[in-house]
Amino acid sequence: MKVQFLGATETITGSRYLVSEGNLKILVDCGLFQGYKNLRLKNWHAFQVPPAEISAVLLTHAHLDHSGYLPRLRMNGFNGTIFSTPATKDLAAILLPDSGHLQEEEARFLNKHGTSKHAPALPLYTQKDATDTMPSFSTLGWREQKTLKSGDNELTFSFHPAGHLFGAASILISNGKKSIVFSGDLGRDNDPITQAPDFKEGADFVVIESTYGDRVHEQIEPEKVIAETILKTIARKGTVLIPSFAVGRAQQVLYYIHRLKKAGSIPDVPVFLNSPMADKANDVFCSHVEDSRINRSEAHAICDGVRTVASVEESVELNLNKDPKVIIAASGMATGGRVLHHLKSLAPDAKNTILFVGYQAGGTRGDAIVRGAKEIKIHGQYWPVLSEVIQLDTMSAHTDSIGLINWLRGQKKRPMEVFVTHGEASSADNLRRKIEETFPGVRASVPTFGECVNLD
């Protein structure tokens, strides 16, 4: 059994791991590279393995840095099965077509205004390409085992709760002699909505994420920060713009605002959810309460307390509305989507606030804004940033360095080696050192792009 690291090496995006047993090839995650241009360009490179040779894709969860390359893989010859949990499939059915749609929109905009170096600018894949990918999905329940075979070669896998997002899983794979577990993105034990990670079995080898491998989350109550931000912004008759991931994070923000209004901590200020995808994700959230800590009635109450912005025309009108309000819009790192139009309208006005509620990867607009950029480039033009900017890291759906070590410590079997991925270089290397210090005799390494390891 071998594993080859085809993404998420010394960076936080593009999760792709190829597990092979003889001529049986399985891809764990199939994500988009995001952030810096040199990373985004990797999405256009030929896949390192002919997609037609891949028997199956095992998906840890639906976020695009783990799933967003699937339509392109299929376009280039993959015709196998994509395995996931039920909630992940339902979320992918929202995220993937939306990703294709946004890429088509961006290509049209660039072509219309002639701001692309390419003539014509093309999308990586279309909405139809993404929709056509969904029949390839097949779902499994928690800890249900599935065996894949090719000739005399076989691999068995199972999904285990990872927290982080509805349906998110760690994936255990075995060839009968050796085993390897892919952590996926690990959630936090005290997340108010999503269940805690739960993988106790252990494995000979571990691939672990390191998004916050060099940090410990501050002990700041998100509700308090959100309340203070809303109160001081509406006092100056401004708008709070919250760039948010449509899936997972938006529901968490709505949860906190629901609690604040219910407790009377903030007035009944209008809250607009300007993301059709987030609205659909709310439906999935209410349909899969078994993957959360809250009951169905509370889930519906959270989602019912927001005004959904359905059309582009309504989105434009929202920018003309100067009344105090809260706008939640995708994307979370301001890399695309309707939030860009709100940034152009709201960022130049000092009475408004931009509240970031998650990690901002290097090279994204969100990263530039939280680092103090005085202007940002959107749709080929530069726009001043005069609004107040606040970053709330404590809402991250990723566990921190303590949580990552505790996840390893809670496993019954001590691994032979741990591969640290899905983090910036400093974060990954810091976690590598902590693992070797905490677990004497356990090797830890940070793989490089394309590196292949023989697990036998």
C-alpha positions as CSV (number, residue, x, y, z in Angstrom):
1,M,0.0,0.0,0.0
2,K,1.3,3.4,-1.0
3,V,0.1,7.0,-0.4
4,Q,1.1,9.9,-2.7
5,F,0.5,13.5,-1.7
6,L,-1.0,15.4,-4.6
7,G,-2.2,18.4,-2.7
8,A,-2.5,20.2,0.7
9,T,1.3,20.0,1.1
10,E,2.7,23.0,2.9
11,T,-0.5,24.8,2.0
12,I,-4.1,24.7,3.3
13,T,-6.0,24.0,0.1
14,G,-6.1,21.4,-2.7
15,S,-6.5,18.3,-0.5
16,R,-5.8,15.2,-2.7
17,Y,-4.2,12.0,-1.6
18,L,-3.8,8.9,-3.8
19,V,-3.8,5.5,-2.0
20,S,-2.8,2.6,-4.1
21,E,-2.6,-1.2,-3.6
22,G,-1.2,-2.7,-6.7
23,N,-3.3,-1.5,-9.6
24,L,-6.1,-0.4,-7.3
25,K,-6.0,3.4,-7.0
26,I,-8.3,5.4,-4.6
27,L,-8.2,9.2,-4.3
28,V,-9.0,10.6,-0.8
29,D,-10.4,14.0,-1.4
30,C,-10.4,15.9,-4.7
31,G,-10.1,19.6,-3.7
32,L,-9.5,22.9,-5.4
33,F,-6.3,24.9,-4.8
34,Q,-7.2,28.3,-3.6
35,G,-5.4,31.5,-2.6
36,Y,-2.2,32.6,-4.3
37,K,-2.1,32.6,-8.1
38,N,0.6,30.0,-8.3
39,L,-1.6,27.7,-6.3
40,R,-4.8,28.4,-8.3
41,L,-2.9,27.6,-11.5
42,K,-2.4,24.1,-10.3
43,N,-6.1,23.5,-10.9
44,W,-5.4,23.8,-14.6
45,H,-2.4,21.4,-14.6
46,A,-2.9,17.9,-15.9
47,F,-3.7,15.6,-13.0
48,Q,-0.7,13.6,-11.8
49,V,-2.4,10.3,-12.4
50,P,-4.6,9.6,-15.4
51,P,-8.1,10.0,-13.9
52,A,-9.4,7.0,-15.7
53,E,-7.1,4.8,-13.6
54,I,-8.7,5.9,-10.4
55,S,-11.3,3.4,-9.1
56,A,-13.0,5.6,-6.5
57,V,-12.9,8.9,-4.7
58,L,-13.4,9.0,-0.9
59,L,-14.6,12.4,0.3
60,T,-13.9,13.6,3.8
61,H,-16.4,16.5,3.4
62,A,-18.0,18.9,1.0
63,H,-15.9,22.1,1.3
64,L,-14.4,23.0,-2.1
65,D,-10.8,22.7,-1.0
66,H,-11.7,19.0,-0.5
67,S,-14.3,18.4,-3.2
68,G,-14.1,21.2,-5.7
69,Y,-12.0,19.5,-8.3
70,L,-14.4,16.5,-8.7
71,P,-16.2,17.8,-11.9
72,R,-12.8,18.5,-13.6
73,L,-11.6,15.0,-12.6
74,R,-14.7,13.5,-14.2
75,M,-14.3,15.7,-17.3
76,N,-10.7,14.3,-17.7
77,G,-11.7,10.6,-17.6
78,F,-12.7,9.6,-14.1
79,N,-15.7,7.3,-14.2
80,G,-15.6,5.6,-10.8
81,T,-17.7,6.0,-7.7
82,I,-17.5,9.0,-5.2
83,F,-18.1,7.7,-1.7
84,S,-19.2,10.0,1.1
85,T,-21.6,10.3,4.1
86,P,-25.2,11.3,3.3
87,A,-24.9,14.9,4.5
88,T,-21.7,15.4,2.5
89,K,-23.5,14.2,-0.7
90,D,-26.3,16.7,0.0
91,L,-23.9,19.5,0.6
92,A,-21.8,18.7,-2.4
93,A,-25.0,18.8,-4.5
94,I,-25.2,22.5,-3.5
95,L,-21.5,23.5,-3.5
96,L,-20.3,21.9,-6.7
97,P,-22.9,23.4,-9.1
98,D,-22.6,26.7,-7.4
99,S,-18.8,26.6,-7.9
100,G,-19.3,25.9,-11.6
101,H,-21.8,28.7,-11.8
102,L,-19.5,31.2,-10.2
103,Q,-16.7,30.2,-12.5
104,E,-18.9,30.8,-15.5
105,E,-20.0,34.2,-14.1
106,E,-16.4,35.3,-13.5
107,A,-15.4,34.1,-17.0
108,R,-18.3,36.1,-18.6
109,F,-17.4,39.2,-16.6
110,L,-13.7,39.0,-17.6
111,N,-14.6,38.5,-21.2
112,K,-17.1,41.4,-21.2
113,H,-14.7,43.8,-19.7
114,G,-11.5,42.5,-21.3
115,T,-9.7,42.2,-18.0
116,S,-8.3,38.7,-18.6
117,K,-5.0,37.8,-20.1
118,H,-6.7,34.9,-21.8
119,A,-9.0,35.2,-24.9
120,P,-11.5,34.0,-24.1
121,A,-11.4,33.4,-20.3
122,L,-12.8,29.9,-19.6
123,P,-14.3,28.4,-16.4
124,L,-12.5,25.4,-15.0
125,Y,-15.8,23.6,-15.3
126,T,-19.4,24.6,-15.7
127,Q,-22.5,24.3,-13.5
128,K,-23.7,21.5,-15.8
129,D,-20.3,19.7,-15.4
130,A,-20.8,19.8,-11.7
131,T,-24.4,18.6,-11.8
132,D,-23.4,15.7,-14.1
133,T,-21.0,14.6,-11.4
134,M,-23.6,14.0,-8.7
135,P,-24.9,10.6,-10.0
136,S,-21.4,9.2,-9.3
137,F,-22.0,9.6,-5.5
138,S,-22.7,6.7,-3.2
139,T,-23.2,7.1,0.5
140,L,-22.2,5.1,3.6
141,G,-23.2,5.5,7.3
142,W,-20.8,6.0,10.1
143,R,-18.3,3.1,10.6
144,E,-19.9,1.1,7.8
145,Q,-17.2,-0.8,6.0
146,K,-16.8,-1.0,2.3
147,T,-14.3,-3.1,0.3
148,L,-13.0,-2.1,-3.1
149,K,-11.2,-4.7,-5.3
150,S,-9.2,-4.8,-8.5
151,G,-7.9,-8.3,-9.3
152,D,-6.1,-9.6,-6.3
153,N,-5.9,-6.2,-4.7
154,E,-8.4,-4.8,-2.2
155,L,-8.8,-2.0,0.2
156,T,-11.4,-1.6,3.0
157,F,-12.5,1.8,4.2
158,S,-14.9,3.4,6.7
159,F,-16.1,6.9,7.7
160,H,-15.8,8.2,11.3
161,P,-17.1,11.5,12.6
162,A,-14.7,14.4,12.3
163,G,-16.9,17.3,13.5
164,H,-16.1,20.5,11.5
165,L,-19.1,20.3,9.2
166,F,-22.3,18.3,8.8
167,G,-21.3,14.8,7.6
168,A,-17.5,15.5,7.8
169,A,-15.5,12.4,8.2
170,S,-12.1,11.0,9.0
171,I,-11.4,8.0,6.7
172,L,-9.8,4.8,7.8
173,I,-8.3,2.6,5.0
174,S,-6.8,-0.9,5.4
175,N,-5.3,-3.5,3.1
176,G,-5.5,-6.2,5.9
177,K,-1.9,-5.7,7.0
178,K,-1.5,-2.0,7.4
179,S,-3.9,0.8,8.0
180,I,-3.9,4.6,7.4
181,V,-6.4,7.2,8.6
182,F,-7.0,10.6,7.0
183,S,-8.2,13.0,9.6
184,G,-9.9,15.3,7.1
185,D,-10.7,18.7,8.7
186,L,-11.1,18.1,12.5
187,G,-13.7,20.1,14.3
188,R,-13.7,21.5,17.9
189,D,-14.9,19.5,20.9
190,N,-16.9,22.5,22.1
191,D,-18.5,23.6,18.8
192,P,-22.0,24.8,19.6
193,I,-23.6,23.1,16.6
194,T,-21.5,20.3,15.1
195,Q,-20.7,17.1,16.9
196,A,-17.2,16.5,18.3
197,P,-14.6,14.4,16.4
198,D,-14.9,10.7,17.3
199,F,-12.2,8.4,16.0
200,K,-10.8,6.0,18.6
201,E,-9.7,3.0,16.5
202,G,-6.2,4.2,15.6
203,A,-4.1,3.3,12.6
204,D,-0.5,2.4,11.6
205,F,-0.2,5.7,9.7
206,V,-2.0,9.0,10.2
207,V,-2.5,11.9,7.8
208,I,-3.5,14.9,9.9
209,E,-4.5,18.4,9.0
210,S,-2.6,21.3,10.6
211,T,-4.7,24.4,9.8
212,Y,-4.1,25.7,13.3
213,G,-1.1,23.5,14.1
214,D,0.9,26.4,15.5
215,R,-1.9,28.1,17.4
216,V,-4.2,27.8,20.4
217,H,-7.7,29.4,20.0
218,E,-8.2,32.4,22.1
219,Q,-10.7,32.0,24.9
220,I,-13.0,34.7,23.5
221,E,-16.8,34.2,23.4
222,P,-17.9,34.7,19.8
223,E,-21.4,35.8,20.9
224,K,-19.9,38.7,22.8
225,V,-17.8,39.9,19.9
226,I,-20.7,39.6,17.5
227,A,-23.0,41.4,19.9
228,E,-20.5,44.3,20.4
229,T,-19.8,44.5,16.7
230,I,-23.5,44.8,15.8
231,L,-24.3,47.2,18.6
232,K,-21.5,49.7,17.8
233,T,-22.1,49.5,14.1
234,I,-25.8,50.2,14.2
235,A,-25.2,53.0,16.7
236,R,-23.3,54.8,13.9
237,K,-26.1,53.8,11.5
238,G,-23.8,51.4,9.6
239,T,-24.0,47.9,8.2
240,V,-22.2,44.8,9.4
241,L,-21.0,42.8,6.5
242,I,-20.0,39.2,7.4
243,P,-18.1,37.3,4.6
244,S,-18.9,33.7,5.4
245,F,-18.6,30.3,4.0
246,A,-22.1,29.4,2.9
247,V,-21.9,25.9,4.3
248,G,-21.3,25.5,8.0
249,R,-20.1,28.9,9.0
250,A,-23.2,30.8,7.9
251,Q,-25.3,28.5,10.0
252,Q,-23.1,29.0,13.0
253,V,-23.3,32.8,12.6
254,L,-27.1,32.6,12.4
255,Y,-27.1,30.4,15.5
256,Y,-25.3,33.1,17.5
257,I,-27.4,35.9,16.2
258,H,-30.6,33.9,17.0
259,R,-29.3,33.4,20.6
260,L,-28.5,37.1,21.0
261,K,-31.9,38.2,19.8
262,K,-33.6,35.7,21.9
263,A,-31.7,36.9,25.0
264,G,-32.4,40.5,24.1
265,S,-28.7,41.2,23.9
266,I,-29.1,42.9,20.5
267,P,-32.2,44.6,18.9
268,D,-34.2,42.9,16.2
269,V,-31.9,44.3,13.5
270,P,-32.7,43.0,10.0
271,V,-30.4,40.1,9.0
272,F,-30.0,39.3,5.3
273,L,-28.5,36.0,4.0
274,N,-27.3,36.9,0.6
275,S,-26.3,33.5,-0.7
276,P,-28.6,31.1,-2.4
277,M,-26.2,28.4,-1.6
278,A,-26.3,29.2,2.1
279,D,-30.1,29.1,2.0
280,K,-29.9,25.6,0.5
281,A,-27.3,24.6,3.1
282,N,-29.8,25.7,5.8
283,D,-32.2,23.1,4.4
284,V,-29.5,20.4,4.6
285,F,-28.7,21.6,8.1
286,C,-32.3,21.1,9.2
287,S,-32.4,17.7,7.4
288,H,-29.3,16.3,9.1
289,V,-29.7,17.3,12.7
290,E,-28.3,13.9,13.6
291,D,-24.9,15.3,12.8
292,S,-25.4,18.3,15.1
293,R,-25.9,19.0,18.8
294,I,-29.2,20.8,18.4
295,N,-32.8,19.5,17.8
296,R,-34.9,19.9,14.7
297,S,-37.2,22.7,16.1
298,E,-34.2,24.8,17.2
299,A,-32.6,24.3,13.8
300,H,-35.7,25.6,12.0
301,A,-36.0,28.6,14.4
302,I,-32.4,29.6,13.6
303,C,-33.0,29.4,9.8
304,D,-36.4,31.2,10.0
305,G,-34.9,34.3,11.6
306,V,-33.1,35.5,8.5
307,R,-34.3,37.2,5.3
308,T,-33.0,35.4,2.2
309,V,-31.8,37.4,-0.7
310,A,-32.9,35.3,-3.7
311,S,-32.1,37.3,-6.9
312,V,-29.3,39.4,-8.2
313,E,-31.7,42.3,-8.4
314,E,-32.5,42.0,-4.7
315,S,-28.7,41.9,-4.0
316,V,-28.2,45.1,-5.8
317,E,-31.1,46.7,-4.0
318,L,-29.6,45.7,-0.7
319,N,-26.5,47.8,-1.4
320,L,-28.9,50.8,-1.9
321,N,-30.5,50.2,1.4
322,K,-28.7,52.5,3.9
323,D,-30.5,51.3,7.0
324,P,-28.6,49.6,9.7
325,K,-28.5,45.8,9.1
326,V,-26.4,42.7,9.0
327,I,-25.5,41.1,5.7
328,I,-24.1,37.5,5.6
329,A,-22.7,36.7,2.2
330,A,-20.4,34.2,0.6
331,S,-17.5,33.7,0.2
332,G,-15.8,33.5,3.5
333,M,-12.4,34.6,2.2
334,A,-13.9,37.2,-0.2
335,T,-12.5,35.2,-3.2
336,G,-15.8,35.4,-5.2
337,G,-19.6,35.5,-4.9
338,R,-22.0,38.3,-4.0
339,V,-19.9,39.4,-1.1
340,L,-17.6,41.2,-3.6
341,H,-20.4,43.5,-4.7
342,H,-21.1,44.3,-1.0
343,L,-17.4,45.0,-0.4
344,K,-17.3,47.5,-3.2
345,S,-20.3,49.3,-1.7
346,L,-19.6,49.1,2.0
347,A,-15.8,49.0,2.5
348,P,-15.3,52.6,1.4
349,D,-17.6,53.9,4.2
350,A,-16.2,54.2,7.8
351,K,-19.5,53.8,9.5
352,N,-19.7,50.1,8.3
353,T,-17.9,47.1,9.7
354,I,-16.5,44.0,7.9
355,L,-16.5,41.1,10.3
356,F,-14.5,38.1,9.2
357,V,-15.5,34.9,11.1
358,G,-12.9,32.4,9.9
359,Y,-9.4,31.7,8.7
360,Q,-8.1,33.8,5.8
361,A,-5.7,31.9,3.6
362,G,-2.7,33.7,2.3
363,G,-3.3,35.4,-1.0
364,T,-7.0,35.9,-0.6
365,R,-8.8,39.3,-0.5
366,G,-9.8,38.4,3.1
367,D,-6.2,37.9,4.1
368,A,-5.3,41.3,2.6
369,I,-8.1,43.1,4.3
370,V,-7.4,41.7,7.8
371,R,-3.7,42.5,7.3
372,G,-4.7,46.2,6.9
373,A,-4.8,46.7,3.1
374,K,-5.9,50.3,2.3
375,E,-7.4,49.2,-1.0
376,I,-8.4,45.9,-2.6
377,K,-8.8,44.8,-6.2
378,I,-12.2,43.6,-7.2
379,H,-13.3,43.0,-10.8
380,G,-10.3,44.7,-12.2
381,Q,-10.6,47.9,-10.1
382,Y,-9.2,49.0,-6.8
383,W,-11.6,50.0,-4.0
384,P,-10.6,51.8,-0.7
385,V,-11.1,50.0,2.6
386,L,-12.2,52.7,5.1
387,S,-14.7,50.6,7.1
388,E,-13.8,49.0,10.4
389,V,-12.3,45.5,10.0
390,I,-12.6,42.8,12.7
391,Q,-11.4,39.2,12.6
392,L,-13.0,36.7,14.8
393,D,-10.7,33.6,14.8
394,T,-12.5,31.9,17.6
395,M,-15.3,30.8,15.4
396,S,-13.1,28.6,13.3
397,A,-14.5,25.1,12.6
398,H,-11.0,23.7,12.8
399,T,-9.6,22.5,16.1
400,D,-6.3,24.1,17.3
401,S,-2.9,22.5,18.1
402,I,-4.1,21.2,21.5
403,G,-7.1,19.6,19.9
404,L,-5.0,18.0,17.2
405,I,-2.7,16.4,19.7
406,N,-5.7,15.3,21.8
407,W,-7.3,13.6,18.8
408,L,-4.1,11.6,18.3
409,R,-3.8,10.9,22.1
410,G,-7.4,9.5,22.1
411,Q,-6.7,6.7,19.7
412,K,-6.2,3.2,21.0
413,K,-3.4,2.4,18.6
414,R,-0.2,4.5,18.5
415,P,0.8,5.2,14.9
416,M,4.2,4.4,13.4
417,E,4.3,7.7,11.5
418,V,2.2,10.8,11.1
419,F,2.1,12.9,8.0
420,V,1.2,16.5,8.6
421,T,-0.7,18.2,5.8
422,H,-3.3,20.9,5.0
423,G,-1.6,23.8,6.7
424,E,0.8,26.6,5.9
425,A,4.5,25.6,6.1
426,S,5.1,27.1,9.6
427,S,1.9,25.6,11.0
428,A,2.6,22.1,9.7
429,D,6.2,22.1,10.9
430,N,5.2,23.3,14.3
431,L,2.7,20.4,14.6
432,R,5.3,18.0,13.4
433,R,7.6,19.0,16.3
434,K,4.8,18.8,18.8
435,I,3.8,15.3,17.7
436,E,7.4,14.0,18.0
437,E,7.8,15.6,21.4
438,T,4.4,14.3,22.7
439,F,4.7,10.8,21.4
440,P,8.3,9.5,21.7
441,G,9.1,7.0,19.0
442,V,6.4,8.2,16.6
443,R,7.9,9.7,13.4
444,A,6.3,12.8,12.0
445,S,7.0,14.5,8.7
446,V,5.6,17.2,6.4
447,P,5.3,15.7,2.9
448,T,6.2,17.6,-0.2
449,F,4.1,17.9,-3.3
450,G,4.1,14.6,-5.3
451,E,5.9,12.7,-2.5
452,C,5.0,8.9,-2.5
453,V,5.4,6.8,0.6
454,N,5.4,3.0,0.7
455,L,3.4,2.1,3.8
456,D,4.3,-1.6,3.7
